[in-house]
């Protein structure tokens, strides 16, 4: 009898968010992982793992935000992951909000770059996630993210 492997959607925007998400790969051992991000060139970073391209977006381009949200919603409907994990930013926000609505467990790992304050997307997502993590012990607290050590 084979054991069912959890399906994980690991999603982020580009740049440092993507680099940090890739550093979590050892944590996904034993899972079926789908990586999703905003640049086709990142496909080679995940080897044989599933890869999905999503539209890039940010808070200054409302049309791009809508396109990104729709694409992420459709991705979630198609893939039905049990877990959604993100390091941010806008694509991660949509993924955790919509993933939670569809019944997935959701995890937000705030960027290591946010050493003095939480990211805006992290703050907006914090009340909806099952686990909110920070890389910095002084940012952890009641009602905020938890610190379990610097994992990135």
Secondary structure by P-SEA (a helix, b strand, c coil): cbbbbbbbbbbbbcaaaaaaaaaacccccccbbbbbbccccccccccccbbbbbbbbccccaaaaaaaaaaaaaaaaaccccbbbbcccaaaaaaaaaaaaaccbbbbbccccccccccaaaaaacccccbbbbccccccccccbbbccccc
